[in-house]
Structures are given as C-alpha cells and as structure tokens.
C-alpha cells in the first residue's frame, strides 16, 4: 500500500514556487482531460481540453487565464469542441485540433496567426476526421491523421493542407502517434491496432515494423484489450514506444524491443530523452542512452501531459506544471485571478475561525473571502476538530497532520488507541441502505431507540431487515461500538480468515468451474456487478488455486493490503450501507461502506466520529454487523470465505502480471 512518508518529517512548512502567489488566487478549474501541452518559443504554456476549454500562461510561474475558447464556469458546455491538443508552429502560429465539429462537419481545425488573439477555421480535407495525432516542425511542416486514416500534410504552417493516401485500407486502423527524425528523413506512424509504419519519403511509401506485442514482449490476458500504441518517439538511433501502457526501446536498425518496466512515460528533444519512472522521478539520457541525471525530487502526482522545447521538459501533473532543465526540477501551481477561490466542500470552525479544505489547500475565511493559507503534501481526505486540535488526513485516511493555526505549521499526528470514551450512553441506532442513480432514489432504514434498558424498534421501511428482532441484543451493539472505537488497518493475519480445509477445497472447485465457463463462453465485459471479475480469458487459473494451497505462507501485509482496498464508486449509481449511533451527549458514530462491489465483509469500513474519519479492515467488525443484521445486510457473497480467498488470489495475480509486463 502506498504510504506518504510523513514520519520522516515531524514538523514542516510546505513551500514551493507557488507559495509566492497571492493567497486569494484560485486554483485553475481545468475542465476536461488535457493530454498534451502547447509550448511557445516565447515561453508561453497553453493547454486545450476535451471539454472545449483553452488555458494559457505567459510564462512558467505566472498566473493562468481562460483562453479564446471555453469558460471558467463549471456548468458551461460545448459539445462541438472536443480539443485534443494545441500546437505552436512558430512564435505566432497556433493550431487546435481534435474532434471539432460544426453543422455536421468535422474537417477543420482552428488556426491563429497572432499568438492566439484571433482564430480562423481551416479546412484540412474533404472527409470528416477526428484528429488523433499531429507532429509539427518549426519550419512550417506538419502532419496530422485520425479517423479518416488519411495523412494530412502542410508546408505553410497549417494554412493549406494536402491529403496523402491511407497507409492501409483497414477499417479499425487509426494513427495515434507521429514522430519524425530531426532531419525529417525518417517518419514513424503508430496505430491503435498494433502496427508501426516507417517512411523514408514523407509518407509516400511504407515499411511495417514489428511491435512489442508482435514480438511477444508481454502477455495479453484479455482478448478484449486493445493493442493500441499511444506514443512513439525517435531519439538518435533508437525508437521509444508506449504500447498498452508499457514502455519499450529498440535500436532503429534491428527492431528488438526491450521493456523498460520502471518507466511510465517519456518525451524527447533533439538530443535528449526524458523518462518518467513509476516513482515519478525524472531520468535524463543523451542520444546514446547514457544517463546524465536523475531527479531526487518527484512529481508528486502521475503525469498527465509532457512536452519539450529547447531541451526543457514541461510536465502537467496534479494541479501543477513542472519544469525540468539544467538538472533542476521546479514546480508552479495552476492558479488564476480570473475568479475567486470557490466555496470549499469541507469546512471546519476552529477557535473562532472558519477553515476550508480543497485538494491540497488549507483555506481560511477572511472578510467573506476565502484565502489560501497553506498546502499539504497530499490530497486532503478529511479534516476535523479532534481533542482540541485541527486534524487533517490524506485520502487513504491513514496519514494525518495537525495544523498549528498560530504558527501555520504542520505536525505529524497519530490517532490514540481509543477514539471516544467507553462509557458513552447510546440514544438510538439507525441501520440504513440506499442507492442513488440518474433516475432513482432508494433509502431504507431501520431505527431502534433506547427504551429503558432496551433498544426497541421504532421505525422500519417496508420489509428491510425484517428478520431482525424488535428488541436488540444491547451487548452485541456495544461490541460493535467497542470494535469501531479501537479497530484500525494493518492488524489482520491469515488466521483471521478462519479457513477450513473444506473451504479451500470448495474454492478450488469453484475456480475450476469458472475456468470452464470462461473458456467456453468468454468474459462478459459488461457484467459490471459480478464480484468475481477475472483479468481475461487467458488468465492462469492454476495460480488462483495455488494461492489457496499456500495460504498459510502468505505474509500478513498482503492480507492487510487486500482488505484495506475498497472497490470505490465508478458507476452513476451510488450505493451505501451504514450504521448510525446517536449518543445522549450529542456525539455521533457512523460506520459506512459505499463500494459498488463490496470487499469481503465489506472491508474497509469508514468510521466517522463527530467528523473525524478513519478506516478499518477489521473482520471482527464485519462479522459483528453481519450477526446483528441476521446475515441480511450484505450481498450473499460478501461473507463467504471463498470470496476472501478469491480477493487474495486476484490481488496477487494482478501484481504478478504487473511485474511480468
């Protein structure tokens, strides 16, 4: 499990390039995906998003602004402008391309000759086409391709275009990446369907190069996976390629792809290669692949877009732009003065002041205006007042800091062994299940109120949990409260699974049955609610069985990781299971799970006590809740030990695939 290394820094004040910005500057609300950066020879940085917005800054470290298209209004939408990229062809000439349409036509791009102040539509061909890939030189030459499969070529900075024939007459082939050598003698065109074509005469004739997948440099588990090549680059006598999120390199005169398993992205200049590692470090190579520098500082977030100009790499990651040049890495936040800082989702009153929390920002309400007073080193998942301290947690709810509001310093904070007093007197218990989607809302509750020394049913919706008694076992309820008070993550072991030989045998039979079904019928990729989701038709099912046979030797850290990871909420329907304990002193304890597909015994549970949130993967808590609700609160599979074995096997198998590929 990824953990932030807060323990090495007991007290810190987080500073970086952006803290010099005005405290009232808002984060730039980038709407839509940005996959490429536009870099001007004058130092400007531009971005075009798939939501049709354009953003720019005059120089690295300066304020950002909304450009000639789009709006900073989060509700604004233009379906005709799905921008994929913005390219600088010179100091003044810019081109925006992607899936741009008007009056049923998609055969044009936007072009500016005055640095982005005014724009014209330029028709590039007779056929409509989504532009998937572009490559431009500063001498006016450029190449584009996409849905039509034609190669569009310009020699006058994109003012006029000619169409070169399709490389192949294959309906499913689309060019996704284009790159030319510095002297333009070699051009590489990579497709979405496992092909690389090389041209030595400007797209007049072609030769096919073997791809990493063709050379079987990695194994495809799912028959439905698309063998897309996302990026291809030329660096000296070498080619770099990213296929299905795997990076490879080869010499240009002997195509034999070598995997670079530690690399997740790359970019090149005329004589340098920039590699982004899985740890988000930056490695720099010369054109002979000799390493010249590796950054000590990381990007903090996964890279979204990379581009190079004049041997300077720019990376868009998180809410920042990183600049890598001369063996230095600097970051600058995307902030703007075009709008005020918006109302944060999380607000906390502390010592007479109102604080807000959004992303990594610590905000404070000053004269009805939000001001940024500090930044955390992690995206904030929870903030609350606890034991007289302002406590902030990351999104995993595992790592915390206290903010000293007088000195504006962060101090590492660990939760106590017990969160709340043992002698709290319960007033009521509400057990709830609900779902909320685009066209429905369902909320079922069962409420028990304290009547004397008994918890007695006072309200129940329809037949919800009607097998539960009208008067609850108060001792069992107290056990749930006690377990929630002390349970955390990382306390599980294999013994907690309570496995018997018969369970292991039944599980292996189940895997054999699934293997036969999948070999005969394949995998239904649209069966999103199936908890037993295998990676693909070519899954090594024997691996799943071998895990069960060797379960006693599996490290406890694996058990903890498996049951600390929730599925999350990926559909348009939100589902929740929760128990709400209201105490006589006004305190409230909420135990909840909102995963689309729950883990075994609904781990991990999120526990909220008066606003303070933490997680637990306690099997004991899950079993106590299941016992209280007579086994009717969970999905049928969620309390099955065979399901627990599957989750462990599936976790280890996917780690194995990641390591192999």
Secondary structure in CASP SS format (residue, H / E / C, confidence):
PFRMAT SS
TARGET T0000
AUTHOR 0000-0000-0000
METHOD secondary structure of the structure
MODEL  1
X C 1.00
X C 1.00
X C 1.00
X C 1.00
X C 1.00
X H 1.00
X H 1.00
X H 1.00
X C 1.00
X C 1.00
X E 1.00
X E 1.00
X C 1.00
X C 1.00
X C 1.00
X C 1.00
X H 1.00
X H 1.00
X H 1.00
X H 1.00
X C 1.00
X C 1.00
X C 1.00
X C 1.00
X C 1.00
X E 1.00
X E 1.00
X C 1.00
X C 1.00
X C 1.00
X C 1.00
X C 1.00
X C 1.00
X C 1.00
X C 1.00
X C 1.00
X E 1.00
X E 1.00
X E 1.00
X C 1.00
X C 1.00
X C 1.00
X C 1.00
X C 1.00
X E 1.00
X E 1.00
X E 1.00
X E 1.00
X C 1.00
X C 1.00
X C 1.00
X C 1.00
X C 1.00
X E 1.00
X E 1.00
X E 1.00
X E 1.00
X C 1.00
X C 1.00
X C 1.00
X C 1.00
X C 1.00
X C 1.00
X E 1.00
X E 1.00
X E 1.00
X C 1.00
X C 1.00
X C 1.00
X C 1.00
X C 1.00
X C 1.00
X C 1.00
X C 1.00
X C 1.00
X C 1.00
X C 1.00
X C 1.00
X C 1.00
X C 1.00
X E 1.00
X E 1.00
X E 1.00
X E 1.00
X E 1.00
X E 1.00
X E 1.00
X E 1.00
X C 1.00
X C 1.00
X C 1.00
X C 1.00
X C 1.00
X E 1.00
X E 1.00
X E 1.00
X E 1.00
X E 1.00
X E 1.00
X E 1.00
X C 1.00
X E 1.00
X C 1.00
X C 1.00
X E 1.00
X C 1.00
X C 1.00
X E 1.00
X E 1.00
X E 1.00
X E 1.00
X E 1.00
X C 1.00
X C 1.00
X C 1.00
X C 1.00
X C 1.00
X C 1.00
X C 1.00
X E 1.00
X E 1.00
X E 1.00
X E 1.00
X C 1.00
X C 1.00
X C 1.00
X C 1.00
X C 1.00
X C 1.00
X C 1.00
X E 1.00
X E 1.00
X E 1.00
X E 1.00
X E 1.00
X E 1.00
X C 1.00
X C 1.00
X C 1.00
X C 1.00
X C 1.00
X E 1.00
X E 1.00
X E 1.00
X E 1.00
X E 1.00
X C 1.00
X C 1.00
X C 1.00
X C 1.00
X E 1.00
X E 1.00
X E 1.00
X E 1.00
X C 1.00
X C 1.00
X C 1.00
X C 1.00
X C 1.00
X C 1.00
X C 1.00
X E 1.00
X E 1.00
X E 1.00
X C 1.00
X C 1.00
X C 1.00
X C 1.00
X C 1.00
X C 1.00
X C 1.00
X C 1.00
X C 1.00
X C 1.00
X E 1.00
X E 1.00
X E 1.00
X E 1.00
X E 1.00
X E 1.00
X C 1.00
X C 1.00
X C 1.00
X C 1.00
X C 1.00
X C 1.00
X E 1.00
X E 1.00
X E 1.00
X E 1.00
X E 1.00
X C 1.00
X C 1.00
X C 1.00
X C 1.00
X E 1.00
X E 1.00
X E 1.00
X E 1.00
X C 1.00
X C 1.00
X C 1.00
X C 1.00
X C 1.00
X C 1.00
X C 1.00
X E 1.00
X E 1.00
X E 1.00
X C 1.00
X C 1.00
X C 1.00
X C 1.00
X C 1.00
X C 1.00
X C 1.00
X C 1.00
X C 1.00
X C 1.00
X C 1.00
X C 1.00
X C 1.00
X C 1.00
X C 1.00
X C 1.00
X C 1.00
X C 1.00
X C 1.00
X E 1.00
X E 1.00
X E 1.00
X E 1.00
X E 1.00
X E 1.00
X E 1.00
X C 1.00
X C 1.00
X E 1.00
X E 1.00
X E 1.00
X E 1.00
X E 1.00
X E 1.00
X C 1.00
X C 1.00
X E 1.00
X E 1.00
X E 1.00
X E 1.00
X E 1.00
X E 1.00
X C 1.00
X C 1.00
X E 1.00
X E 1.00
X E 1.00
X E 1.00
X E 1.00
X E 1.00
X C 1.00
X C 1.00
X C 1.00
X E 1.00
X E 1.00
X E 1.00
X E 1.00
X E 1.00
X E 1.00
X C 1.00
X C 1.00
X C 1.00
X E 1.00
X E 1.00
X E 1.00
X E 1.00
X E 1.00
X E 1.00
X C 1.00
X C 1.00
X C 1.00
X C 1.00
X E 1.00
X E 1.00
X E 1.00
X E 1.00
X E 1.00
X C 1.00
X C 1.00
X C 1.00
X C 1.00
X E 1.00
X E 1.00
X E 1.00
X E 1.00
X C 1.00
X C 1.00
X C 1.00
X C 1.00
X C 1.00
X C 1.00
X C 1.00
X C 1.00
X E 1.00
X E 1.00
X E 1.00
X E 1.00
X E 1.00
X E 1.00
X E 1.00
X C 1.00
X C 1.00
X E 1.00
X E 1.00
X E 1.00
X E 1.00
X E 1.00
X E 1.00
X C 1.00
X C 1.00
X E 1.00
X E 1.00
X E 1.00
X E 1.00
X E 1.00
X E 1.00
X C 1.00
X C 1.00
X E 1.00
X E 1.00
X E 1.00
X E 1.00
X E 1.00
X E 1.00
X C 1.00
X E 1.00
X E 1.00
X C 1.00
X C 1.00
X C 1.00
X C 1.00
X C 1.00
X C 1.00
X C 1.00
X C 1.00
X C 1.00
X E 1.00
X E 1.00
X E 1.00
X E 1.00
X E 1.00
X C 1.00
X C 1.00
X E 1.00
X E 1.00
X E 1.00
X E 1.00
X E 1.00
X E 1.00
X C 1.00
X C 1.00
X E 1.00
X E 1.00
X E 1.00
X E 1.00
X E 1.00
X E 1.00
X C 1.00
X C 1.00
X E 1.00
X E 1.00
X E 1.00
X E 1.00
X E 1.00
X E 1.00
X E 1.00
X C 1.00
X C 1.00
X C 1.00
X C 1.00
X E 1.00
X E 1.00
X E 1.00
X E 1.00
X E 1.00
X E 1.00
X E 1.00
X C 1.00
X C 1.00
X E 1.00
X E 1.00
X E 1.00
X E 1.00
X E 1.00
X E 1.00
X C 1.00
X C 1.00
X C 1.00
X C 1.00
X C 1.00
X E 1.00
X E 1.00
X E 1.00
X E 1.00
X E 1.00
X C 1.00
X C 1.00
X C 1.00
X C 1.00
X E 1.00
X E 1.00
X E 1.00
X E 1.00
X E 1.00
X C 1.00
X C 1.00
X C 1.00
X C 1.00
X C 1.00
X C 1.00
X C 1.00
X C 1.00
X C 1.00
X C 1.00
X C 1.00
X C 1.00
X E 1.00
X E 1.00
X E 1.00
X E 1.00
X E 1.00
X E 1.00
X E 1.00
X E 1.00
X E 1.00
X E 1.00
X E 1.00
X C 1.00
X C 1.00
X C 1.00
X C 1.00
X E 1.00
X E 1.00
X E 1.00
X E 1.00
X E 1.00
X E 1.00
X E 1.00
X E 1.00
X E 1.00
X E 1.00
X E 1.00
X C 1.00
X C 1.00
X E 1.00
X E 1.00
X E 1.00
X E 1.00
X E 1.00
X E 1.00
X E 1.00
X C 1.00
X C 1.00
X C 1.00
X C 1.00
X C 1.00
X C 1.00
X C 1.00
X C 1.00
X C 1.00
X C 1.00
X E 1.00
X E 1.00
X C 1.00
X H 1.00
X H 1.00
X H 1.00
X H 1.00
X H 1.00
X H 1.00
X H 1.00
X H 1.00
X H 1.00
X H 1.00
X H 1.00
X H 1.00
X H 1.00
X C 1.00
X C 1.00
X C 1.00
X C 1.00
X C 1.00
X C 1.00
X C 1.00
X H 1.00
X H 1.00
X H 1.00
X H 1.00
X C 1.00
X C 1.00
X C 1.00
X H 1.00
X H 1.00
X H 1.00
X H 1.00
X H 1.00
X H 1.00
X H 1.00
X H 1.00
X H 1.00
X H 1.00
X H 1.00
X H 1.00
X H 1.00
X H 1.00
X H 1.00
X H 1.00
X H 1.00
X H 1.00
X H 1.00
X H 1.00
X H 1.00
X C 1.00
X C 1.00
X C 1.00
X C 1.00
X C 1.00
X C 1.00
X C 1.00
X C 1.00
X C 1.00
X C 1.00
X C 1.00
X C 1.00
X C 1.00
X C 1.00
X C 1.00
X C 1.00
X C 1.00
X C 1.00
X C 1.00
X H 1.00
X H 1.00
X H 1.00
X H 1.00
X H 1.00
X H 1.00
X H 1.00
X H 1.00
X H 1.00
X C 1.00
X H 1.00
X H 1.00
X H 1.00
X C 1.00
X C 1.00
X H 1.00
X H 1.00
X H 1.00
X H 1.00
X H 1.00
X H 1.00
X H 1.00
X C 1.00
X C 1.00
X C 1.00
X C 1.00
X C 1.00
X C 1.00
X C 1.00
X C 1.00
X C 1.00
X C 1.00
X C 1.00
X E 1.00
X E 1.00
X E 1.00
X E 1.00
X E 1.00
X E 1.00
X E 1.00
X E 1.00
X E 1.00
X E 1.00
X C 1.00
X C 1.00
X C 1.00
X C 1.00
X E 1.00
X E 1.00
X E 1.00
X E 1.00
X E 1.00
X E 1.00
X C 1.00
X C 1.00
X C 1.00
X C 1.00
X C 1.00
X C 1.00
X H 1.00
X H 1.00
X H 1.00
X C 1.00
X C 1.00
X E 1.00
X E 1.00
X E 1.00
X E 1.00
X E 1.00
X C 1.00
X C 1.00
X E 1.00
X E 1.00
X E 1.00
X E 1.00
X E 1.00
X C 1.00
X C 1.00
X H 1.00
X H 1.00
X H 1.00
X H 1.00
X H 1.00
X H 1.00
X H 1.00
X H 1.00
X H 1.00
X H 1.00
X C 1.00
X C 1.00
X C 1.00
X C 1.00
X C 1.00
X C 1.00
X C 1.00
X H 1.00
X H 1.00
X H 1.00
X H 1.00
X C 1.00
X H 1.00
X H 1.00
X H 1.00
X H 1.00
X H 1.00
X H 1.00
X H 1.00
X H 1.00
X H 1.00
X H 1.00
X H 1.00
X H 1.00
X H 1.00
X H 1.00
X H 1.00
X H 1.00
X H 1.00
X H 1.00
X H 1.00
X H 1.00
X C 1.00
END
